Structures are given as structure tokens and as C-alpha cells.
Amino acid sequence: MDGGSTYQRFPKVKIREMKDDIMKFELRETDASVANALRRVMISEVPTVAIDLVEIEVNSSVLNDEFIAHRLGLIPLTSDRAMSMRFSRDCDSCDGDGQCEFCSVEFHLRAKCLSDQTLDVTSKDLYSSDHTVVPVDFSDPNDPGEQRGIIIVKLRRGQELRLRAIARKGIGKDHAKWSPAATVTFMYEPMIRINEDLMETLSLEEKRSWVESSPTKVFDLDPISQQVVVVDPEAYTYDDEVIKKADAMGKSGLVEIEAKEDSFIFTVESTGAVKASQLVLNAIEILKQKLDAVRLSDDTVEADDQFGELGAHMRGG
């Protein structure tokens, strides 16, 4: 092998769809190991802020303290500045107590029902000490009159809830409440080739039967030419149903379906803690840091100097 040869590759990304809560993109010229590493980092390594400590002052609702604390922890908080925050365990400003401005955000909630109508206590009743870290707003932007929050508890007349909560930086690997991803999936991009000569030997009814054998709308009949066409190759789920149908009809080789092993289609859905596009960028940055930390793992002092808490985390510290 030539000593100057290299396996270095240069992945390319093409954006297909980008909204605040969902993003679809193509990742090309790489392999499944890189695609899966990116997916896993998005789910479990990108940091967010979530409520981690709850001090109940008054609770006369029907839910016990632990139940309410658990519900509070699962409320997604805007986490645009999470990457620059400190982990509470590594914060030298509060000696790891996790209650200072550099590693935490304080919330307060005070609600009491004074009427016969049930009072919904929602995430909108949480007041933050930092305007950049607040509960995610799920209101419909097209309906200004609609103000929806995540229901925490319902109160009847005379019932009251008062509490203080501390939100801290964390990652999904430690607890799912810190995961910024609702779902992250990728699939191989399929290559579908129809044998036109063999397809012409089928009757119209056989073509229709073959098209309908696919559980998803991958193929269709052109109403004018009566030819079978591929309408949505990405709807193919690698179920092999059309191949089995062709074999059953005695038409083996009617269609060839292969997966491009260096091309992947990603779908990323965010919980709202960070925008889907920012989630992808943060994951790429963390993946780059991890690879750099591995290269420096032989020199732990240098790794700590350059990567701090990440270097220690990579070594399980």
C-alpha cells in the first residue's frame, strides 16, 4: 500500500427542510459509523438546562411532592446558552453546590385557587431568574389568543402550590430530561432500478397488483403511459415486499433495490430546548471535541488544559 494513501473523507451535508422544531438533511460521503455517532451525540451528549432540584414550600394539591418535582424536571427549558454554562459538579464559583449564576437558574412558582373553577397551573406560571432560560412556549403563533403551557397540576378552591426550583446543565446520558432531541433517525438512501423490459411483459392488472404490494407509496402507475414509476424512493422501508411479489409472479429481477452505503437521510426533531438546526451544529462541535480529546488521551494534562471537564468526562472522571 502506498505510504501516502489515506482513508480521510470529507462528508457533505445538504439541507432539505429546516424549521425551529424539525430538520431534514442528507449526509453524504461518509459511513454508518459516523452517521450513528452523530445521531447518538444529538440524543445523549448535547447539553441542555432542566430543573434538577425542587424545594416545596406549600403543597395542598392532590399530587404529592415527588410527583410534582418529577413533572417539573420534564418541562423543556430554552437552552441556547447551555453550551457556555458550567456543569454544577465542576463549578468552582459555588464549590459544586450547583446554585450560582454560572451553573444554575432559579425558578419560583406561586399559585392558589380562589374560585370554584379549577385552576390549571402550567409551565407559564414558572418565573425564571434568567430571561434566556424559560419554559418552552408551545403556543400557536397563528393564534395570538391561545396561550398554552404544560400542565403541572390542577387546583381546586383553597388549594395552593408554592415552590422554588433550581435548573442545571446536564446531558441526556445522565437523564432523559436533559435530552434536547424528541427523535433522531437516519436511513440509507435507496437506489431503485426497474427492469423496464421485464415490466413490459406484465399486464395492467399485474402491474397494479405489484405496485399495491408495497406497504408504502413507493411506486405508482402513470395514468397516461400506464408505466410503473418510482414516485417516492425514500418511502421504501427495506421490507422486500415488492421483490417477494415479483418472485411470486415468476419475474425475478423485476426491480433492483440497493442502499447507498455512503449516503444517509436524517430527520431531527427537537423538544424545543434548542432549535433543530442548533442541535445539529452543537452535536457536530461536541463530536469534534471528542475526537480531539481521543487524540490527546495519551497526555491527560494537555487534554485537561484544552478540554477541561470534557477531558475528565472522556476518561470517566
Secondary structure in CASP SS format (residue, H / E / C, confidence):
PFRMAT SS
TARGET T0000
AUTHOR 0000-0000-0000
METHOD secondary structure of the structure
MODEL  1
M C 1.00
D C 1.00
G C 1.00
G C 1.00
S C 1.00
T C 1.00
Y C 1.00
Q C 1.00
R C 1.00
F C 1.00
P C 1.00
K E 1.00
V E 1.00
K E 1.00
I E 1.00
R E 1.00
E E 1.00
M E 1.00
K C 1.00
D C 1.00
D C 1.00
I E 1.00
M E 1.00
K E 1.00
F E 1.00
E E 1.00
L E 1.00
R E 1.00
E C 1.00
T C 1.00
D C 1.00
A H 1.00
S H 1.00
V H 1.00
A H 1.00
N H 1.00
A H 1.00
L H 1.00
R H 1.00
R H 1.00
V H 1.00
M H 1.00
I H 1.00
S H 1.00
E C 1.00
V C 1.00
P C 1.00
T E 1.00
V E 1.00
A E 1.00
I E 1.00
D E 1.00
L E 1.00
V E 1.00
E E 1.00
I E 1.00
E E 1.00
V E 1.00
N E 1.00
S C 1.00
S C 1.00
V C 1.00
L C 1.00
N C 1.00
D H 1.00
E H 1.00
F H 1.00
I H 1.00
A H 1.00
H H 1.00
R H 1.00
L H 1.00
G H 1.00
L C 1.00
I C 1.00
P C 1.00
L E 1.00
T C 1.00
S C 1.00
D C 1.00
R C 1.00
A H 1.00
M H 1.00
S H 1.00
M C 1.00
R C 1.00
F C 1.00
S H 1.00
R H 1.00
D H 1.00
C C 1.00
D C 1.00
S C 1.00
C C 1.00
D C 1.00
G C 1.00
D C 1.00
G C 1.00
Q C 1.00
C C 1.00
E C 1.00
F C 1.00
C C 1.00
S E 1.00
V E 1.00
E E 1.00
F E 1.00
H E 1.00
L E 1.00
R E 1.00
A E 1.00
K E 1.00
C C 1.00
L C 1.00
S C 1.00
D C 1.00
Q C 1.00
T C 1.00
L E 1.00
D E 1.00
V E 1.00
T E 1.00
S H 1.00
K H 1.00
D H 1.00
L C 1.00
Y E 1.00
S E 1.00
S C 1.00
D C 1.00
H C 1.00
T C 1.00
V C 1.00
V C 1.00
P E 1.00
V C 1.00
D C 1.00
F C 1.00
S C 1.00
D C 1.00
P C 1.00
N C 1.00
D C 1.00
P C 1.00
G C 1.00
E C 1.00
Q C 1.00
R C 1.00
G C 1.00
I C 1.00
I E 1.00
I E 1.00
V E 1.00
K E 1.00
L E 1.00
R C 1.00
R C 1.00
G C 1.00
Q C 1.00
E E 1.00
L E 1.00
R E 1.00
L E 1.00
R E 1.00
A E 1.00
I E 1.00
A E 1.00
R E 1.00
K E 1.00
G E 1.00
I C 1.00
G C 1.00
K C 1.00
D C 1.00
H C 1.00
A H 1.00
K H 1.00
W H 1.00
S C 1.00
P C 1.00
A E 1.00
A E 1.00
T E 1.00
V E 1.00
T E 1.00
F E 1.00
M E 1.00
Y E 1.00
E E 1.00
P E 1.00
M E 1.00
I E 1.00
R E 1.00
I E 1.00
N C 1.00
E H 1.00
D H 1.00
L H 1.00
M H 1.00
E C 1.00
T C 1.00
L C 1.00
S C 1.00
L H 1.00
E H 1.00
E H 1.00
K H 1.00
R H 1.00
S H 1.00
W H 1.00
V H 1.00
E H 1.00
S C 1.00
S C 1.00
P C 1.00
T C 1.00
K C 1.00
V C 1.00
F E 1.00
D E 1.00
L E 1.00
D C 1.00
P C 1.00
I C 1.00
S C 1.00
Q C 1.00
Q C 1.00
V E 1.00
V E 1.00
V E 1.00
V C 1.00
D C 1.00
P H 1.00
E H 1.00
A H 1.00
Y C 1.00
T C 1.00
Y C 1.00
D C 1.00
D C 1.00
E H 1.00
V H 1.00
I H 1.00
K H 1.00
K H 1.00
A H 1.00
D H 1.00
A H 1.00
M C 1.00
G C 1.00
K C 1.00
S C 1.00
G C 1.00
L C 1.00
V E 1.00
E E 1.00
I E 1.00
E E 1.00
A E 1.00
K E 1.00
E E 1.00
D E 1.00
S E 1.00
F E 1.00
I E 1.00
F E 1.00
T E 1.00
V E 1.00
E E 1.00
S E 1.00
T C 1.00
G C 1.00
A C 1.00
V C 1.00
K C 1.00
A H 1.00
S H 1.00
Q H 1.00
L H 1.00
V H 1.00
L H 1.00
N H 1.00
A H 1.00
I H 1.00
E H 1.00
I H 1.00
L H 1.00
K H 1.00
Q H 1.00
K H 1.00
L H 1.00
D H 1.00
A H 1.00
V H 1.00
R H 1.00
L C 1.00
S C 1.00
D C 1.00
D C 1.00
T H 1.00
V H 1.00
E H 1.00
A H 1.00
D H 1.00
D H 1.00
Q H 1.00
F H 1.00
G C 1.00
E H 1.00
L H 1.00
G H 1.00
A H 1.00
H H 1.00
M H 1.00
R C 1.00
G C 1.00
G C 1.00
END
